[in-house]
Every structure is written in structure tokens, then in C-alpha cells.
């Protein structure tokens, strides 16, 4: 029996709940079989980490000038690449990247710079930036363009592109997402290990399989240790992952589960422990209110997913109440209370959310065994 159940004397059906927790997870696969090749730059002295770092730099190379002297901090802090220039020059020698030509560098110039070049050769200066680049590269030879373009950028060679195509998980990880896999401790190196052996399945399928595995581990940890932070972070990421897939109803189900466990377990346990120790609930139930308040980013995510489902506010309220009512693990918020709190949050009503939290917290305190007060 979980810690919150001990506090409030609520029984649970652990077997049925485990099945419910895994329901969305187990039906994700889209039956697409793709063999992922984990081949990396051929350097027998390189460690696994070094190979992943090389792939990161091949993917990112075209963002950088050949003589770049300022690189993003994430290369060092996130990927442990302290000397990007050295890695890039090594990749050039291996044939994965090359220096751009003057013509290839044109898109990196500002429109005003391109117009200046065009004007110098009596070319039209009107049109969009792409038009200017095409006009200049078609009208001038490399030597002429070089007189006006001194900088060069890195370009990925066909050999480099083939390597990235053989390791698509690198591009997936480095692409912009609404979620960050680091929230659940899945850094680039741990992520890469999911694809270190040739198995069937797309990058996204295999990541979803990892979510499935982690969900069981984190849920068990929550029930055994009363720590649901990892489980809640995972549910949040899974909801945003499904939103990215445009599976909006599955995403909304997962998001409702995230809100349910965040309010009733992650935050509630902390609040019960805090107020149980001091023996009373303050007028604002601050610990609970701050933890469960619907923040602007949360509201944006919920509304975007709801709109993807085609729901108006009334339909969302009904769907939310039904989702909260189906949860096997019950906590200090009733489905009606959590639905109302969320809807108030979506409307920006902080006072309304606080009132609900105060009432919920006081009612929960009354259920605590005397030794917990």
C-alpha cells in the first residue's frame, strides 16, 4: 500500500492499477519496421562517447563558421565537447564535413550584404533573400564571389549525410521538442545506447518502448517510496510526445494522468508531511497551492492538446472529469475538485485555485492518523 494510502486509509487494487497505468503505452506501436544502424565514424581508438560526440558535431556542423570562436554552451555542458574546433577539423580529415565554397556561403549573409554584391555587378537587388542568392551564384563565378565573401562555413559531405541517415536517433534528439529528455535523466549518451544494437523499430517506437519500461519502474518507486517526481515528469513527457505525433486524445489522456498524479501524489505527499508536522493548515495552503497551480505553460499545453481534439471548454471539462474518475489510485482531490481547479487555472483564476486547495488540505488533514499530526 502506498504512502498516501497509509495516511488516508484508502485501499487500492495494485494489479488493476498497473494494467491501467500501462494501457496507453502498450498500444502505441505503428508496426513500422526499420533497422537502425549504429555504425559510427571509423576510429578504432574512439570510445562510444567520442563517437556520439562526433555524430553530434556532424549534425550541427553547418551552423558554424570554419574559424568559429564562440560555440553554444550546450556542447560543453550537455555533450561534454570542450574543444569543438578540434572535433570539426578531425571530421574534415575523415571526410564527413568540408569547407563551403563562396557561393554556398551566400545564404549566411544578410540581405543588405547580398544587395551590395548584386549592385556591384549591376544585378537586380529586388526580391527575397533566396532570389538574391540564386541571382548572384548564377551570374558570378566562384572567384568573383570570393572577393566579397571571406568567411566559410562547414558543409556536410555525402559521407557525413549517409552516416547521419544511418543513425537517425541523433537528429531526433537534437531536434527541437516541447519536452526535454533530460527531465527524466535520459541524456544523449543514455539515449544513444537505446540504439546501439540493430533492432527493428523506428526511433520513436523504441523511445516509446523505453517510456513504457520507465513508467513501470517509476510507478513502483512512487508506491514503494512515496516519491512520484520521476513518474510525473515521465507522464508529462509522454503526453507531449503524443501531442507531437498528433495523437491528441491519447495525449490528453496522458496529460490528465500527469495532473492527477502530480496533484494527488507528488505534491500532496509533500503537503501532508509538512502540515502534519506543524499541525495546522495555513490560510493559503501554500505548499499545496504552489505545487498544483496551473501555470501559464501548463495552460498553453492543455489548451493546445484540447484544441487538437476539437474540444471546447465544456467538452474539455467533461473529458477531464471522466479521465480523473477512471484513475484507480485516489488521493486528496476528488475528480470534481481537480477538474474545477484545472478549469480555474485555464481561466487564470489563482484565487479560485487557492480556495479549493485550502478546503482539500483541511479535509485531508482530518483523515490523517493522530500520530501523523
Secondary structure, DSSP 8 states (H G I E B T S, - for coil): --HHHHHHT----HHHHHHHHHHHHHT----------------TT--HHHHHHHHHHHHHGGGSBTT-----HHHHHTT--S-HHHHHHHHHHHTSEEE--HHHHGGGS-HHHHHHHHHHTT----S-HHHHHHHHHHHS-HHHHHTT----BEEE-HHHHHHHHHTHHHHHHHS--SS-GGGGT--HHHHHHTTSS--SS-HHHHHHHHHHHHHHHHHHHHHHHS--HHHHHHHHHHHHHHHHTT-HHHHHHHHHHHHHHIIIIIIHHHHHHHHHHHSS--TT-HHHHHHH---HHHHHHHHHHHHHHT--HHHHHHHHHHHHHH-SS--SS-HHHHHHHHHHHHTT-HHHHHHHHHHHHHHHHHHS-GGG-
